[in-house]
C-alpha cells in the first residue's frame, strides 16, 4: 500500500483548479494524499472555499486574511473568525502573518491583523497558520509575546525562513511545514534546518498551485505532488518513506485535531 500523507496547505479555490477538483482529489488519493486543507486567503471568499470542503470528503479548510492582502481587505475580527470556526470542516485559523518582501509598507496593519488571528486561534483551540517572509524578527517577537498572554498552537507554513525563526517557533512548541521549496536542488540550507528539527514537529504541504517540487518544478502544483516533497523529507531525516509519512500523519492529527476527529467520526 502507498503510505498515506496529508497536504496540510493548498489553495483549491484558485482559478488554476477551476472545474478540475474531482480529478485533482482522485490523483491525490492515488499518490497517497488522502487529506488536504484548502486555505482561504480573503474572508469574503470563505463561502466558495467552504463549498469545496463540503463537496469533497478528503478536503478540509481554513480561513484568514493573507498578510499581503491585509491593507486591501477589511480587518478581520476575532468574533468573525470564531463564528466561521463553528463549521465542522473548518480546521485552522489563517493564513495570516507578515510579508515584508512585497508589502513592507503595510507592516503595521499586518501586525494588527496577525494579532487578531492569534486571538482567534487561542479562543477556538484551532492551529494558527502562519505565512512569514522577510520579517523574521518581528514574527518571532509577536509569536512569543502573544504566547505569553495565552498558549495557542501554530504551524509555520511553507517554511523557508532562517534557522533562528525556526528555532523560535519550535521553542514555543510550534510546527514547521515542508513545501516544494525544500526539494529544490539549491535548498540544502533549508533541508539542514528541517534535519535539525524534531521529527514530531514536521508537516508537509504543496501551497498549490505554487512551488511545485521536482520533477514538476515550474508547472502548476497540486496536492498529489506532496508525495515528492515528502520523499525528500524522508531522505533529509534519514528515514524510509513509510516511516516519515507516518510521522507527518501523526503530527498533522495532533495539530489539526479537529480534522483528525472528523475523519474518525466519518
Backbone as CSV, one residue per row, in Angstrom:
resi,resn,N_x,N_y,N_z,CA_x,CA_y,CA_z,C_x,C_y,C_z
1,UNK,0.829,-1.194,0.000,0.000,0.000,0.000,0.875,1.260,0.000
2,UNK,0.410,2.302,-0.681,1.098,3.581,-0.676,0.897,4.253,0.677
3,UNK,1.965,4.669,1.349,1.795,5.339,2.644,0.923,6.586,2.515
4,UNK,0.088,6.815,3.508,-0.803,7.970,3.484,-0.112,9.212,4.034
5,UNK,-0.352,10.336,3.370,0.134,11.628,3.836,-0.979,12.655,3.651
6,UNK,-0.761,13.843,4.212,-1.743,14.930,4.138,-1.092,16.178,3.571
7,UNK,-1.737,16.782,2.588,-1.318,18.097,2.102,-1.924,19.118,3.054
8,UNK,-1.099,19.637,3.952,-1.618,20.494,5.018,-1.899,21.923,4.582
9,UNK,-1.613,22.258,3.295,-1.830,23.643,2.864,-1.861,23.712,1.342
10,UNK,-3.039,24.019,0.799,-3.171,24.240,-0.643,-4.287,25.265,-0.856
11,UNK,-4.485,25.653,-2.119,-5.468,26.695,-2.444,-6.339,26.206,-3.600
12,UNK,-7.273,25.341,-3.294,-8.075,24.716,-4.330,-9.113,25.652,-4.940
13,UNK,-9.329,26.815,-4.324,-10.285,27.760,-4.895,-9.667,28.654,-5.959
14,UNK,-8.373,28.561,-6.164,-7.714,29.436,-7.132,-8.138,29.052,-8.560
15,UNK,-8.139,30.022,-9.481,-8.604,29.748,-10.847,-7.867,28.595,-11.534
16,UNK,-6.639,28.324,-11.121,-5.851,27.248,-11.715,-6.561,25.894,-11.658
17,UNK,-7.484,25.731,-10.694,-8.122,24.436,-10.469,-9.599,24.415,-10.862
18,UNK,-10.076,25.479,-11.472,-11.495,25.576,-11.767,-11.969,24.396,-12.620
19,UNK,-13.018,23.727,-12.156,-13.610,22.621,-12.885,-12.823,21.328,-12.842
20,UNK,-11.734,21.291,-12.070,-10.849,20.134,-12.084,-10.726,19.436,-10.726
21,UNK,-11.411,19.923,-9.727,-11.146,19.436,-8.377,-11.423,17.942,-8.206
22,UNK,-12.486,17.381,-8.765,-12.657,15.924,-8.617,-11.453,15.133,-9.132
23,UNK,-10.916,15.532,-10.269,-9.738,14.838,-10.806,-8.513,15.054,-9.927
24,UNK,-8.380,16.260,-9.379,-7.244,16.566,-8.514,-7.304,15.722,-7.244
25,UNK,-8.496,15.599,-6.672,-8.666,14.770,-5.475,-8.367,13.314,-5.788
26,UNK,-8.782,12.851,-6.949,-8.532,11.459,-7.350,-7.041,11.197,-7.536
27,UNK,-6.339,12.125,-8.188,-4.888,11.955,-8.368,-4.162,12.011,-7.037
28,UNK,-4.635,12.861,-6.145,-4.031,12.934,-4.809,-4.154,11.591,-4.104
29,UNK,-5.338,11.011,-4.123,-5.556,9.731,-3.456,-4.645,8.645,-4.029
30,UNK,-4.471,8.661,-5.341,-3.605,7.666,-5.979,-2.165,7.797,-5.515
31,UNK,-1.754,9.016,-5.142,-0.390,9.267,-4.657,-0.267,9.073,-3.152
32,UNK,-1.364,8.699,-2.485,-1.345,8.513,-1.042,-1.734,9.744,-0.255
33,UNK,-2.108,10.821,-0.955,-2.504,12.064,-0.278,-4.006,11.978,-0.016
34,UNK,-4.352,11.529,1.165,-5.742,11.198,1.464,-6.517,12.337,2.102
35,UNK,-5.827,13.404,2.496,-6.490,14.590,3.046,-5.760,15.820,2.556
36,UNK,-6.475,16.924,2.513,-5.851,18.200,2.169,-6.624,19.315,2.864
37,UNK,-5.897,20.374,3.205,-6.512,21.557,3.809,-6.395,22.689,2.806
38,UNK,-7.524,23.153,2.303,-7.524,24.268,1.361,-7.711,25.571,2.140
39,UNK,-6.930,26.570,1.793,-6.805,27.780,2.598,-7.485,28.955,1.909
40,UNK,-8.359,29.614,2.638,-8.987,30.852,2.174,-8.120,32.033,2.614
41,UNK,-7.718,32.875,1.681,-6.800,33.974,1.998,-7.483,35.342,2.107
42,UNK,-8.768,35.391,1.752,-9.562,36.614,1.891,-10.934,36.197,2.418
43,UNK,-11.330,36.729,3.542,-12.530,36.225,4.198,-13.786,36.374,3.356
44,UNK,-13.831,37.347,2.449,-15.023,37.482,1.609,-15.180,36.301,0.650
45,UNK,-14.104,35.527,0.476,-14.165,34.353,-0.395,-14.431,33.064,0.377
46,UNK,-14.648,33.189,1.684,-14.832,31.990,2.506,-15.966,31.090,2.018
47,UNK,-17.117,31.616,1.573,-18.190,30.716,1.142,-17.784,29.756,0.031
48,UNK,-16.997,30.224,-0.935,-16.630,29.325,-2.028,-15.574,28.312,-1.588
49,UNK,-14.711,28.692,-0.649,-13.739,27.734,-0.127,-14.461,26.683,0.714
50,UNK,-15.397,27.128,1.526,-16.199,26.202,2.328,-16.933,25.207,1.431
51,UNK,-17.464,25.684,0.315,-18.219,24.814,-0.583,-17.345,23.691,-1.137
52,UNK,-16.084,23.986,-1.392,-15.167,22.946,-1.877,-14.987,21.869,-0.819
53,UNK,-14.799,22.281,0.420,-14.637,21.312,1.503,-15.907,20.488,1.704
54,UNK,-17.039,21.144,1.588,-18.306,20.428,1.766,-18.550,19.411,0.654
55,UNK,-18.036,19.692,-0.536,-18.309,18.837,-1.691,-17.362,17.651,-1.812
56,UNK,-16.233,17.690,-1.090,-15.209,16.656,-1.272,-14.768,16.134,0.089
57,UNK,-15.012,14.870,0.334,-14.757,14.281,1.645,-13.328,14.465,2.151
58,UNK,-12.283,14.359,1.306,-10.920,14.479,1.834,-10.474,15.906,2.116
59,UNK,-11.321,16.894,1.784,-10.898,18.294,1.851,-11.450,18.970,3.104
60,UNK,-10.541,19.593,3.868,-10.886,20.458,4.992,-10.477,21.881,4.617
61,UNK,-10.819,22.851,5.463,-10.450,24.213,5.084,-10.136,25.076,6.300
62,UNK,-9.447,26.171,6.003,-9.136,27.203,6.982,-9.361,28.545,6.303
63,UNK,-9.469,29.594,7.100,-9.697,30.909,6.518,-9.044,31.992,7.361
64,UNK,-8.596,33.022,6.665,-7.988,34.176,7.307,-7.679,35.218,6.259
65,UNK,-6.996,36.273,6.676,-6.578,37.328,5.758,-5.072,37.231,5.547
66,UNK,-4.668,36.930,4.333,-3.251,36.830,3.994,-2.570,38.178,4.245
67,UNK,-1.351,38.164,4.773,-0.705,39.451,5.076,-0.542,40.366,3.866
68,UNK,-0.381,39.788,2.683,-0.236,40.642,1.500,-1.549,41.307,1.109
69,UNK,-2.655,40.840,1.675,-3.963,41.447,1.420,-4.462,42.270,2.590
70,UNK,-3.682,42.326,3.664,-4.159,42.956,4.899,-4.549,44.415,4.707
71,UNK,-3.834,45.127,3.822,-4.127,46.551,3.629,-5.313,46.780,2.705
72,UNK,-5.705,45.755,1.960,-6.758,45.919,0.956,-8.089,45.305,1.363
73,UNK,-8.075,44.464,2.386,-9.286,43.788,2.845,-9.717,44.363,4.195
74,UNK,-10.991,44.268,4.521,-11.431,44.713,5.853,-10.691,43.931,6.935
75,UNK,-10.349,44.601,8.012,-9.670,43.931,9.106,-10.602,42.886,9.719
76,UNK,-10.133,41.653,9.776,-10.934,40.592,10.398,-11.122,40.886,11.873
77,UNK,-12.173,40.334,12.423,-12.377,40.410,13.869,-12.271,39.007,14.454
78,UNK,-11.921,38.963,15.719,-11.851,37.672,16.401,-13.209,36.989,16.369
79,UNK,-14.256,37.758,16.573,-15.603,37.192,16.593,-15.976,36.594,15.238
80,UNK,-15.564,37.249,14.173,-15.853,36.749,12.824,-15.166,35.406,12.589
81,UNK,-13.921,35.304,12.988,-13.181,34.058,12.806,-13.735,32.949,13.686
82,UNK,-14.108,33.281,14.904,-14.686,32.281,15.807,-15.991,31.744,15.231
83,UNK,-16.798,32.612,14.645,-18.062,32.178,14.054,-17.819,31.226,12.888
84,UNK,-16.851,31.539,12.040,-16.528,30.658,10.917,-16.046,29.299,11.405
85,UNK,-15.338,29.303,12.524,-14.738,28.071,13.047,-15.770,27.069,13.539
86,UNK,-17.019,27.456,13.598,-18.042,26.505,14.046,-18.341,25.447,12.986
87,UNK,-17.963,25.691,11.763,-18.218,24.709,10.706,-17.411,23.444,10.979
88,UNK,-17.994,22.268,10.813,-17.287,21.031,11.173,-16.019,20.756,10.368
89,UNK,-15.885,21.340,9.177,-14.683,21.097,8.374,-13.717,22.280,8.382
90,UNK,-14.011,23.288,9.202,-13.101,24.429,9.389,-12.097,24.030,10.463
91,UNK,-10.812,23.906,10.084,-9.855,23.268,10.998,-8.650,24.134,11.372
92,UNK,-8.561,25.370,10.863,-7.414,26.205,11.196,-7.717,27.674,10.988
93,UNK,-6.911,28.541,11.606,-7.065,29.994,11.505,-5.947,30.545,10.640
94,UNK,-6.302,31.121,9.500,-5.284,31.701,8.626,-5.424,31.216,7.188
95,UNK,-4.544,31.685,6.277,-3.236,32.035,6.748,-3.149,33.519,7.064
96,UNK,-2.395,33.796,8.100,-2.089,35.157,8.495,-0.576,35.243,8.621
97,UNK,-0.070,36.399,9.013,1.374,36.503,9.203,1.926,37.844,8.797
98,UNK,3.176,37.825,8.376,3.890,39.036,7.980,4.660,38.768,6.697
99,UNK,4.541,39.681,5.730,5.306,39.585,4.488,5.859,40.960,4.152
100,UNK,7.148,41.135,4.406,7.790,42.416,4.123,8.540,42.391,2.793
101,UNK,8.500,41.274,2.088,9.220,41.183,0.814,8.547,42.063,-0.242
102,UNK,7.228,41.938,-0.346,6.484,42.723,-1.329,5.659,43.831,-0.687
103,UNK,5.295,43.688,0.576,4.297,44.590,1.167,4.758,45.159,2.501
104,UNK,6.009,45.565,2.575,6.524,46.109,3.835,5.838,47.411,4.220
105,UNK,5.259,48.101,3.235,4.597,49.370,3.537,3.339,49.178,4.377
106,UNK,2.825,47.952,4.410,1.625,47.693,5.220,1.961,46.923,6.494
107,UNK,3.187,47.049,6.963,3.644,46.283,8.119,2.748,46.487,9.339
108,UNK,2.324,47.710,9.602,1.537,47.987,10.805,0.193,47.263,10.775
109,UNK,-0.511,47.318,9.652,-1.805,46.642,9.575,-1.619,45.128,9.545
110,UNK,-0.511,44.655,8.977,-0.220,43.223,9.011,-0.063,42.737,10.455
111,UNK,0.652,43.506,11.245,0.847,43.132,12.655,-0.479,43.119,13.398
112,UNK,-1.301,44.116,13.139,-2.611,44.182,13.792,-3.468,42.977,13.397
113,UNK,-3.476,42.678,12.117,-4.246,41.534,11.622,-3.736,40.228,12.221
114,UNK,-2.420,40.086,12.296,-1.835,38.873,12.860,-2.294,38.659,14.297
115,UNK,-2.297,39.710,15.093,-2.703,39.562,16.494,-4.185,39.180,16.608
116,UNK,-5.014,39.650,15.689,-6.423,39.239,15.673,-6.525,37.736,15.413
117,UNK,-5.767,37.263,14.448,-5.805,35.839,14.115,-5.266,34.981,15.263
118,UNK,-4.236,35.468,15.933,-3.717,34.721,17.087,-4.772,34.619,18.173
119,UNK,-5.485,35.714,18.423,-6.549,35.684,19.439,-7.621,34.658,19.074
120,UNK,-7.957,34.586,17.792,-8.962,33.615,17.357,-8.452,32.188,17.508
121,UNK,-7.176,31.976,17.206,-6.601,30.641,17.389,-6.612,30.251,18.863
122,UNK,-6.281,31.195,19.702,-6.273,30.930,21.145,-7.692,30.594,21.636
123,UNK,-8.676,31.364,21.187,-10.043,31.183,21.671,-10.690,29.902,21.131
124,UNK,-10.377,29.533,19.899,-11.007,28.354,19.296,-10.250,27.065,19.582
125,UNK,-8.951,27.177,19.912,-8.126,25.995,20.061,-7.664,25.423,18.736
126,UNK,-7.961,26.110,17.629,-7.522,25.652,16.315,-6.125,26.210,16.012
127,UNK,-5.354,25.493,15.204,-3.996,25.958,14.922,-3.970,27.220,14.065
128,UNK,-3.067,28.099,14.391,-2.780,29.279,13.597,-1.879,28.873,12.434
129,UNK,-2.181,29.349,11.239,-1.402,29.028,10.042,-0.665,30.293,9.630
130,UNK,0.662,30.237,9.705,1.486,31.445,9.556,2.223,31.467,8.224
131,UNK,2.134,32.632,7.572,2.946,32.976,6.403,3.985,33.988,6.876
132,UNK,5.253,33.680,6.692,6.323,34.589,7.125,7.326,34.754,5.989
133,UNK,7.572,35.991,5.609,8.580,36.250,4.577,9.248,37.586,4.848
134,UNK,10.570,37.534,4.981,11.390,38.740,5.169,10.943,39.549,6.372
135,UNK,10.493,38.858,7.419,10.006,39.549,8.617,10.347,38.747,9.867
136,UNK,11.488,38.087,9.860,11.796,37.120,10.916,11.768,37.720,12.316
137,UNK,12.400,38.870,12.508,12.495,39.436,13.859,11.126,39.803,14.407
138,UNK,10.332,40.504,13.608,9.001,40.891,14.056,8.126,39.661,14.288
139,UNK,8.260,38.672,13.414,7.449,37.471,13.566,7.786,36.746,14.861
140,UNK,9.059,36.544,15.120,9.471,35.847,16.344,8.993,36.603,17.577
141,UNK,9.100,37.927,17.544,8.689,38.743,18.691,7.190,38.629,18.951
142,UNK,6.378,38.764,17.891,4.925,38.738,18.076,4.454,37.364,18.524
143,UNK,4.979,36.307,17.922,4.567,34.958,18.319,4.858,34.708,19.795
144,UNK,6.059,35.104,20.233,6.429,34.884,21.634,5.643,35.793,22.568
145,UNK,5.480,37.047,22.189,4.746,37.996,23.023,3.303,37.547,23.218
146,UNK,2.676,37.089,22.148,1.295,36.628,22.251,1.195,35.328,23.045
147,UNK,2.197,34.491,22.925,2.161,33.220,23.660,2.192,33.469,25.169
148,UNK,2.918,34.505,25.574,2.953,34.849,26.993,1.578,35.245,27.512
149,UNK,0.730,35.744,26.627,-0.607,36.173,27.023,-1.606,35.013,27.023
150,UNK,-1.179,33.871,26.530,-2.055,32.699,26.490,-1.607,31.751,25.414
151,UNK,-1.520,30.474,25.736,-0.989,29.485,24.796,-1.907,29.318,23.588
152,UNK,-1.302,28.966,22.466,-2.023,28.628,21.247,-1.120,27.719,20.430
153,UNK,-1.690,27.069,19.409,-0.894,26.193,18.549,-0.703,26.855,17.191
154,UNK,0.315,26.401,16.458,0.692,27.127,15.247,1.539,26.253,14.331
155,UNK,1.398,26.479,13.037,2.304,25.910,12.053,2.872,27.042,11.199
156,UNK,4.183,27.004,11.006,4.852,27.931,10.092,4.770,27.295,8.708
157,UNK,3.784,27.734,7.950,3.511,27.087,6.667,4.591,27.437,5.649
158,UNK,4.860,26.470,4.752,5.840,26.677,3.675,7.127,27.277,4.231
159,UNK,7.667,26.677,5.285,8.772,27.310,5.980,9.991,27.422,5.072
160,UNK,10.486,28.656,4.924,11.698,28.901,4.136,12.466,30.080,4.708
161,UNK,12.289,30.315,5.999,12.934,31.437,6.668,14.226,30.976,7.332
162,UNK,14.708,31.743,8.293,16.012,31.489,8.897,15.959,30.385,9.941
163,UNK,17.135,29.874,10.266,17.259,28.898,11.338,16.781,29.497,12.664
164,UNK,17.040,30.794,12.862,16.625,31.440,14.118,15.109,31.459,14.260
165,UNK,14.395,31.765,13.164,12.938,31.781,13.260,12.403,30.365,13.449
166,UNK,13.012,29.397,12.797,12.603,28.005,13.004,12.747,27.634,14.472
167,UNK,13.879,27.988,15.075,14.109,27.630,16.466,13.145,28.361,17.392
168,UNK,12.866,29.628,17.076,11.923,30.394,17.886,10.544,29.738,17.864
169,UNK,10.123,29.281,16.699,8.825,28.616,16.583,8.837,27.272,17.309
170,UNK,9.891,26.499,17.115,9.978,25.190,17.765,10.026,25.331,19.285
171,UNK,10.701,26.366,19.761,10.793,26.586,21.207,9.424,26.857,21.831
172,UNK,8.493,27.370,21.032,7.137,27.628,21.517,6.236,26.404,21.360
173,UNK,6.806,25.314,20.851,6.014,24.107,20.640,5.303,24.076,19.307
174,UNK,5.674,24.970,18.387,5.006,25.069,17.100,5.596,24.064,16.102
175,UNK,4.999,24.032,14.920,5.375,23.104,13.861,5.918,23.886,12.659
176,UNK,6.758,23.230,11.867,7.225,23.826,10.617,6.832,22.888,9.479
177,UNK,6.396,23.480,8.381,5.856,22.691,7.275,6.779,22.766,6.066
178,UNK,7.020,21.602,5.483,7.932,21.450,4.349,7.143,21.526,3.043
179,UNK,7.524,22.462,2.200,6.890,22.608,0.884,7.866,22.176,-0.204
180,UNK,7.465,22.368,-1.447,8.324,22.030,-2.568,9.640,22.769,-2.574
181,UNK,9.714,23.916,-1.899,10.976,24.663,-1.837,12.084,23.792,-1.261
182,UNK,11.734,22.977,-0.264,12.733,22.123,0.382,13.278,21.055,-0.557
183,UNK,12.565,20.807,-1.656,13.006,19.807,-2.626,13.845,20.402,-3.751
184,UNK,13.954,21.726,-3.797,14.748,22.343,-4.851,16.232,22.020,-4.629
185,UNK,16.982,21.789,-5.694,18.394,21.413,-5.536,19.219,22.399,-4.710
186,UNK,18.927,23.695,-4.818,19.730,24.702,-4.129,19.247,24.999,-2.712
187,UNK,18.354,24.167,-2.172,17.765,24.426,-0.849,18.408,23.598,0.257
188,UNK,19.704,23.296,0.132,20.339,22.464,1.154,20.303,23.120,2.532
189,UNK,20.488,24.428,2.592,20.439,25.104,3.895,19.072,24.914,4.553
190,UNK,18.012,24.966,3.759,16.676,24.764,4.292,16.500,23.318,4.741
191,UNK,16.994,22.379,3.941,16.896,20.975,4.351,17.652,20.736,5.654
192,UNK,18.751,21.439,5.843,19.508,21.299,7.094,18.686,21.771,8.293
193,UNK,17.882,22.812,8.101,17.018,23.289,9.179,15.995,22.217,9.538
194,UNK,15.401,21.607,8.528,14.433,20.542,8.799,15.108,19.337,9.440
195,UNK,16.314,19.004,8.982,17.017,17.842,9.528,17.310,18.014,11.010
196,UNK,17.490,19.263,11.445,17.804,19.537,12.847,16.555,19.646,13.715
197,UNK,15.391,19.674,13.100,14.130,19.835,13.845,13.654,18.490,14.379
198,UNK,12.889,18.501,15.457,12.308,17.247,15.962,11.348,16.651,14.937
199,UNK,11.405,15.359,14.751,10.563,14.711,13.762,9.081,14.859,14.088
200,UNK,8.761,15.101,15.359,7.354,15.229,15.730,6.806,16.647,15.557
201,UNK,7.561,17.503,14.830,7.099,18.874,14.592,7.063,19.222,13.109
202,UNK,7.074,18.231,12.236,7.179,18.494,10.806,5.906,18.067,10.082
203,UNK,5.410,18.966,9.238,4.309,18.667,8.332,4.795,18.795,6.893
204,UNK,3.970,18.340,5.963,4.272,18.505,4.535,3.085,19.176,3.859
205,UNK,3.361,19.867,2.756,2.332,20.625,2.056,2.776,20.899,0.628
206,UNK,1.833,21.427,-0.161,2.187,21.888,-1.508,2.192,23.407,-1.633
207,UNK,1.274,24.108,-0.969,0.966,25.509,-1.262,0.483,25.641,-2.705
208,UNK,-0.081,24.554,-3.231,-0.594,24.539,-4.604,-1.601,25.682,-4.811
209,UNK,-1.509,26.321,-5.980,-0.834,25.919,-7.218,0.620,26.346,-7.345
210,UNK,1.224,26.836,-6.274,2.586,27.354,-6.339,3.617,26.295,-5.952
211,UNK,4.876,26.570,-6.287,6.041,25.893,-5.716,6.078,24.384,-5.944
212,UNK,5.770,23.967,-7.154,5.806,22.533,-7.449,7.220,21.985,-7.263
213,UNK,7.350,20.843,-6.595,8.673,20.238,-6.412,9.122,19.524,-7.679
214,UNK,10.424,19.267,-7.800,10.869,18.403,-8.885,10.161,17.061,-8.788
215,UNK,9.791,16.428,-9.893,10.121,16.744,-11.285,9.128,17.667,-11.965
216,UNK,8.272,18.355,-11.188,7.236,19.208,-11.772,7.552,20.685,-11.609
217,UNK,8.765,21.010,-11.208,9.098,22.409,-10.939,8.827,23.272,-12.174
218,UNK,8.230,24.423,-11.916,7.890,25.340,-12.998,6.504,25.117,-13.561
219,UNK,5.843,24.034,-13.139,4.494,23.742,-13.587,3.517,24.015,-12.449
220,UNK,2.247,23.891,-12.744,1.239,24.076,-11.702,1.365,22.961,-10.665
221,UNK,1.381,23.341,-9.421,1.453,22.366,-8.341,0.052,21.851,-8.017
222,UNK,-0.043,20.664,-7.423,-1.320,20.128,-6.979,-1.067,19.160,-5.838
223,UNK,-2.100,18.859,-5.033,-1.892,18.060,-3.818,-1.167,16.739,-4.021
224,UNK,-1.359,16.063,-5.146,-0.670,14.787,-5.372,0.839,14.935,-5.252
225,UNK,1.349,16.122,-5.563,2.802,16.315,-5.575,3.390,16.432,-4.173
226,UNK,2.538,16.460,-3.154,3.039,16.413,-1.783,3.961,15.210,-1.603
227,UNK,3.673,14.125,-2.309,4.463,12.906,-2.171,5.915,13.121,-2.575
228,UNK,6.162,13.959,-3.564,7.546,14.226,-3.982,8.310,14.955,-2.876
229,UNK,7.669,15.939,-2.275,8.301,16.665,-1.177,8.516,15.753,0.016
230,UNK,7.540,14.911,0.304,7.664,14.001,1.445,8.807,13.015,1.259
231,UNK,9.065,12.606,0.039,10.200,11.693,-0.195,11.530,12.398,0.077
232,UNK,11.603,13.674,-0.290,12.796,14.453,0.056,12.883,14.615,1.569
233,UNK,11.738,14.816,2.215,11.721,14.911,3.668,12.246,13.656,4.321
234,UNK,11.861,12.508,3.803,12.342,11.237,4.352,13.854,11.130,4.218
235,UNK,14.379,11.492,3.048,15.827,11.465,2.845,16.521,12.433,3.797
236,UNK,15.931,13.608,3.961,16.524,14.631,4.825,16.609,14.161,6.272
237,UNK,15.584,13.451,6.713,15.533,12.993,8.102,16.187,11.628,8.295
238,UNK,16.663,11.024,7.202,17.314,9.722,7.305,16.350,8.598,7.633
239,UNK,15.108,8.702,7.123,14.080,7.711,7.382,13.600,7.109,6.073
240,UNK,13.024,5.903,6.137,12.383,5.414,4.925,11.055,6.150,4.758
241,UNK,10.536,6.102,3.544,9.382,6.934,3.218,8.175,6.609,4.095
242,UNK,7.898,5.337,4.295,6.724,4.953,5.079,6.813,5.482,6.504
243,UNK,8.014,5.436,7.081,8.181,5.912,8.453,8.006,7.425,8.528
244,UNK,8.607,8.132,7.580,8.456,9.586,7.566,6.992,9.967,7.359
245,UNK,6.338,9.307,6.427,4.927,9.591,6.171,4.097,9.382,7.431
246,UNK,4.357,8.297,8.146,3.607,8.021,9.369,3.816,9.113,10.409
247,UNK,5.051,9.598,10.533,5.315,10.690,11.478,4.517,11.932,11.099
248,UNK,4.523,12.294,9.806,3.813,13.511,9.408,2.312,13.367,9.607
249,UNK,1.781,12.158,9.432,0.364,11.938,9.689,0.031,12.117,11.166
250,UNK,0.872,11.548,12.021,0.668,11.705,13.466,0.760,13.171,13.861
251,UNK,1.720,13.874,13.282,1.893,15.295,13.582,0.679,16.103,13.146
252,UNK,0.197,15.812,11.935,-0.986,16.526,11.450,-2.177,16.263,12.363
253,UNK,-2.376,15.013,12.726,-3.508,14.670,13.577,-3.429,15.351,14.936
254,UNK,-2.217,15.502,15.457,-2.034,16.155,16.750,-2.343,17.643,16.647
255,UNK,-1.840,18.286,15.600,-2.028,19.726,15.460,-3.433,20.056,14.956
256,UNK,-3.849,19.386,13.891,-5.171,19.619,13.318,-6.136,18.585,13.879
257,UNK,-6.308,18.614,15.178,-7.076,17.566,15.859,-8.535,17.548,15.440
258,UNK,-9.058,18.695,15.025,-10.449,18.729,14.576,-10.606,17.935,13.286
259,UNK,-9.654,18.045,12.370,-9.682,17.243,11.140,-9.543,15.766,11.457
260,UNK,-8.647,15.444,12.383,-8.451,14.040,12.753,-9.722,13.459,13.355
261,UNK,-10.386,14.223,14.217,-11.609,13.738,14.842,-12.718,13.575,13.818
262,UNK,-12.775,14.478,12.857,-13.789,14.401,11.801,-13.574,13.129,10.982
263,UNK,-12.347,12.810,10.669,-12.035,11.628,9.893,-12.459,10.381,10.646
264,UNK,-12.154,10.333,11.933,-12.518,9.184,12.753,-14.039,9.048,12.830
265,UNK,-14.714,10.168,13.015,-16.170,10.136,13.145,-16.830,9.674,11.859
266,UNK,-16.239,10.042,10.716,-16.813,9.672,9.423,-16.728,8.178,9.207
